[in-house]
Amino acid sequence: MTALTPLDELWLTEAVRLREQHAGPLEDDEANRRARAKAGDLLTRIKNRALWLAERDGMLAALQHWKQGARLALMLLAVVAVISGAGLAFAALGDGQTPVNVFWALGSLLGLNLILLISWTLGLLFAGESAASLGRLWLWLSEKLASDAQAAQLPPALLLLLQRKRLNRWVLGTCVNGLWLLALLSALTLLLLLMATRRYGFVWETTILGSDTFVSLTKGLGTLPSLLGFSIPSEDMIRASGDRALVIENARQAWAAWLVGVLVVYGIVPRLLLTLLCYGRWRAGRRLLALDLSEPEFVELRERLMPSSERMGVNDAAPAELPQLQSGQTADHSQGALLVAIELDGQHPWPPRLPEHVANAGVLDSRESRRNLLDQLTRYPPARLLIACDPRRSPDRGSLALIAELGRCAGATRVWLLPSPTGQALDADRLGDWHLALEQLQLSWADTAPLAWLENGHD
């Protein structure tokens, strides 16, 4: 899986917060333990907790699916932009059988682009947001293409995260202006291709305006393109084109160059500059993205992730050797092997005789003893862990969840299915249920004491 970027980490953290805001607190005991074990400031621990929960609950995979959907949606919009740009060029020049009305062609190439550009700019300047309907279409397509139930909180989390630094307008602005730039480049490419393979005549027509108006307008629009080397028609060519399409080659070339120059200067260049501006603001601003630790969901995590003793500076370094573990106490990590039992009754003699270098964690029979042991194992995981269970009990969800959580805290884990204390045969169906459940957890088991493995790492 691709490594997460800083933005991805903030994004997932915000998504987990929104999920807890709408659906209530998640089961996070193990996530909190792991976040505390990794240490760091409150922000770091909040992110570590959220990332662990996101991976556990499938939100991390949903993020990857959503990003794939976003890329696919952007590619689809890019294809639509290319096709639309080609359509603009065809609409502007026609089939070559009739003369091209230069100002009608210009309106076909730049009219809609100019209207939407002005609308986007006014929205950015006066409303503080851009009317990026195309960008919102991209987000909508991304969500539809992701089609993952775990991705429900991802789009609102991203928008909320970006809005805090007002970066959403620059992201959507990059998308909108980039797609329009692609469409106009497509139009320019096809325009040049059509002009290179067909012979076009250019005219202008009017009923209520005089020729002086068109002369002034043509020269005014051609001023900036002429600075970039694009030729413009002379006054005589402009006046003559009001009567008929000129057949002389230099007139055709002058009008063609003028049309291309106006498209480049007033269409492509503004969109290119705006795309670079929006992308630059986004790149500069995303380094400032941060979580709002004043949110109630984050405030509630402070005591769980940053206990008061740690905030006051009482945080001892790990000792070189830890005392022998009794029930709920600290295991001797240097010995590398640990035996623990889950909810045994008084019929089982416990503990068994253990090799010298195997620590005994006792019997986990209360919530407090489980929490203390898990806290310790998270900080100092043993190389080998043997979990003793009574197979006369049904493998309920709580026990299996505890076994799985203990197993994640050790380098290698096995489950010891204890023999019946009366010497009678165990129930075959119930024993089969245990075997099936442990297979689903991908854990090995033994029906007799695997103390050789626990002591030496082999049977």
N, C-alpha and C positions, 0 to 999 in steps of 0.2 A: 504494500500500500504506500502511496506517495506520502512523504513526510509533510507534516502540517506546517503551514506558515504561521507567523504571529497573528495575521488576520484570521486564519482558520481557528486558532485557539480562542481568540476573543469571541468569534462568531458562535462557536459551539458553547462557550460559557454562557453567553447571552441567551442562546436557544434553550439550554437547560434551565436557566432562571425563568424564562417565559413558560416553560412546561410546568415547572413547580408552581408558578403563579396561578395557572389555570386549572391544574389537576391536583394540586396539593403536594406536600413534601414527598420526595422519593425515598426508598429504602437505601440509606447511604452510610451505614455503619462502616463497612469495609472501605468505601471511598474516603471517608473522613480519616480512618486510620492510615491509609496510604498517603494521603495528603499531609498529615502531620509527620509521618516518617520521613518524607522528602524535605521537610523543613521549608525555610524561606519565609518571606513576608506574607501578609494576609492575601494580597492579590495573587501571588504565586500559588498559595495553597487552594484558593478558590478555583483557579484555573485547573490545577491538578485534579481536584475533586470532580470538576465538571467533565474533564476529558475522560476520566475513568468511567463515570456514569454514562457518558456518550458512547463509549466503546461497548460497555456492557449492554446497553439498551438498544443498540443498533443505529444510534443517531450519527455516529462517525461514518458508518457505511452509507447512510442516507445523504450525508454531506458530499461524499464522493459522487454518488448518483446525481445529486442536484447540480454539482459542478459540470458533470458530463452532459446533463440536460441543458445547462446554460450554454456550453460550447456548441452543442448541436443546434440549439435555437438560434444562436448567433450565426452559425453557418447557413441555416435556412434563410434567415433575414438577409444575409449577404447575397445569397443566390437570387432572392427576390429583388434586391437592390440592383444587381447587375442586369437582370432581365428588364426591370423598370427603366434603367438608364438607356438600354438599347431601344426600348419603346419610345422614349423621349426623342432620340435621334431620328427614328423612322417617322415620327409624327412631325418633326421639324422640317425634314427635307422631302418627304413624300416619295413617290415612285420615280421621279425624274422625268415624267411625261409632261408635267406642267411647271411653269416657273415657280420659284420659291419666294413667297412673301417674307422678306427678311425680318420684319418686326413680328409677324405671326410666328415665324420659326424661333425668334428670340424668346417670345412669350411661352412657347411650348417647352423650351429648354430650361428657362429660369423662372417662369412665373410662379409655379407651386413652391419651388425651392425658396424663392424670395419671400413669399407670404409666410411660410413656416419658419423661416429664419428670423423674420421680424417678430413673429409671435414668441419664439423661443427666447430671443434677446429681451423683449419687454417683460416676459415672465421672470427672467433671471434678474433684471435690474429693479423692477418695482415690486414684485411679489416675493422675491427672495428664492423662488423656485422656478424651474423651467417647465413649461408645458410639454414634457417629454412623453407624449403618447406612444411614440415608437419605442422608447426605452421601457415603458411600462408593459408594452406588448412583449418585449423580450423577456421581462421577468415572468409574465404570465405563461409564456411558452416554456420557459425553463421549468416552472413548477409542474406543468402538465407533462412534460417529457420525463421528468424525474419519477413521477407516479410511485412515490414511496410514502407510506403512512407516517413513518418516522420523520419525514421532511416537513411536516406541517408547520413547525415552529421556525424553520430555517429562514424563509423569506422575511417574515416580520422581524425576526431577530437581526437580520442583516440591515434592513432599513432603519430600525431603531438605533443600531450601533453607528451607522453612517450619519444619521440625522443629528446626533449629538455634536458632531464637528462639521455639520452642513456639507458633508461630502457626497451625499446621494445625488445632488444636482450635477456634480462633476463626473460621477460614474455614468449616470444616464446621459449627460451631455457628450461624453466621449463616445458612447454607443450611437446616439442620434447623429451627431456630426460625422462620425466615421462612416456610418451607413450612407448618409447623403453624399459624402465624398466619394465613396465607392460607386454610387449610382451616377454621379456626374463624370467620373473618370470613364465609366462604361459608355456613357453618352458621347464623350469626347472621342474615345477610341472608335466607336462605330461611325461617328460623324466624319472622322478622317478617312475611314475605310470607304464609306459611301462616296465621299468627294473624290477619292483616288480612283474609283472604278466607274463612276457615272459622271455625266456632264449635266451640270445644273445651271440654270439661269436665275438671276435674282432680280426681284422687282419690289417696289413698295406701292401701296394703293391706299387712297383715302377719298372720302366724299366731302368732309367738312374742313379738313386742314389743308393749309397751303404747303407748297414745296419747301419754303424757307424753314418751316417747322421741322421737316424731316432732315434737311441739311444740318441744322443746328443740333438736332438730337443725335444724328449719326456721328457727327464730329465730336460731340461731347462724350458719348459713350466710347469713342475710339481713342480718346486722349490717353488714358492710362495704358491700354494695350499697346499703343504706339511707343510708349516708353520702354516696353519690353521687346520691341522689335517687330510687332505685328503691324502690317501695312493697313491703311484705311483708304476707302475710295475717295477720289478727288471730288470736288464740288460738282464738276461737270458730269462725272459718272453718277453721282447721287441723283442729280436732276434728270438725267437721261433715263435712269432706271424707274422713274415714276411713270414713264410712258410705255416702256417695253423692256423685256429682258435683253440685255446687251449680249451680243454674240462674240465680241472681241475677248480674247483670252485674258488680257491683263485686268479687264473689268471683272470677269468671273473670279479670278484669283484674288483680287482686292476684296471683293465681297466675302469670299470664303474665309480669307485671313481675318477680316473684321469680325465675322461671326464666331470663329474659333477663339479669337483674342478676347471678345466680350465674355464668352463662356468660361474661359480660363480665369480672367481677372475678377469677374463679378460672381462667379459660381464656385469654381474649384478652390481658388486661393482663400476666400473667406472660410470655407468649410475646413480646409487644411489647417489654417491658423487656429480656428476654434477647437478643432480636434486636438491639436498639440497643446493649446491652453488648458483645456479640460483635463487632458491626461497628465499634464505637468502639475496642475493643482491637486489632482488625485494622488499622484506619487508623493508629493510633498506633504499632503495632509494625512495620509494613512499611517505615517509614523507617529502621529499624535493621537491615534485612536486609543481609547481606554475604557474600562468598565466604570460604571457609576456605583461606587461602593456604598452610596447612601440608599440604594434600593432596599426595601424591607427584606427581600429574600437574602441579600448579601449580609445585611446587618445581623440577621439571625444566625448566620454561620460563624460569626466572629468568635463566640465562646467555644464552639465545637472545634474550630480549626486552630484558634490561637488561645489556648487555655491561659487563665490569668497568671499562673506560675511562670509560663514562658514569656508573657509580655512584661513581667517584672524582672526577667533576666535569670530565673532559676532554671537552668537547662544544662544539667551536668553532662560531661562527655561520657561516652560508653566506657565502662570499666574493661580492663584487660581480660578478667575472668568474672563470670557471673556465678552466683551461688546455685547449688543443686536445686532444681525446680521441684516444688511441691505443688499441690493443686492451686492453680491460679497464680503461681509465682513465676519468677524469671527462670528460663532454661539456660543451661550452661552451653553457650554457643560453641565454645572451643572444643567440646566433645563431639559435636557434629551429628548426633543422633538423638532422637526424642521419641518416647512412647507416651501416648495419651489415650484415654478411654472416654467413651460418650455414654452417659446415662446407664451405668451398670447398677444392678440391684445387689443386695447383700449376699446372694447365693454364689457370686463369683469371688473367689479369693483374690484380692488385689492389694498391692501390685505383685506380679510374678517376680521370680528371681531374675535380675537383669545383669547383663555383662557390665564390667567395670566402667566402660566409657559410654554407656547409654543413660540418658537422663529420663526421669519419670515426671510427667506433667500431671499425674493424678487423674481423677475422674471429673469430667466437665458435667456438672449437674445443675448449674444455675446460670442465669444470664450474666451475672457479674464475673464468674470464673471464665466463661467463654470470652467475654470482652477483654479481660486482663491478659489471657493467653494470646488472643489474636493481636492485641497491641504489641505484646512482646515479640511474637513471631514476625510481625511486619517489620519491626526494627532489626531483629537478629534472626533471620530465617535459618533453620537447621539444614544440613545437607540431606538428611534422611528423616522421614517422619512416618511412624507406624501408628495407625488409628485403630483402636480396638472397639468393636461393636458387638452387641448381643443380637445374633440373627433370629432369636425368638421374637423380637419386636419387628413390626412392619417397618420397611424403609420409608418413613414419612418424609414429606417435603422439607420440614424443618431440619431433620437430621442430615438429609442429603445436601442441603444448602450449607450446613456447617462443615460437613466433610469436604465439600468443594472449596469452601473458603479456607479451611486449614491447608488443603492440598496446594492452593496457590501461594502459600507462605513458605513452602519447602522446596528444596532442590529436587527431591524424589519422594513419592508418597505411596504407601501401600495400606490396605485395609485388612485388618485381622478379624475374621469372622470367628468369634470364640465358640468353642464346643459347648454343648449343653452341660451344665454343672452336675446334672444327675446321671450323666453317661448315656442318656437315651438319645436316639436318633432325632435330628432336627426335622422340622416339617419341610418336605421337599419343595412344596409350592412356594413357601415363604423364602426358602433359601434361593430358589430360582428368581424370585422377585429381587432379592439383594444382588444377585449376579447381573441381572438385566440392568438394574439401576446403576451399578458401578461401571458396567460397560458404557452406558450413556455418559457417565462422568469421565470416561477414559482413564479409570484407575484400576490398578492390579489389586488382587485380593489373595488371601491365603486362609485355609481352614485350620491350619496348625500354626503355632507360633513361628513366625519368620525371623527369629532372633539373630540368626547368622547374617541375614541380609541387613538387619538393623545395625549390627555391630561392625560388619566388614564391608557392606555394600554388595554382597553376593549371597546366593542361597547356599 
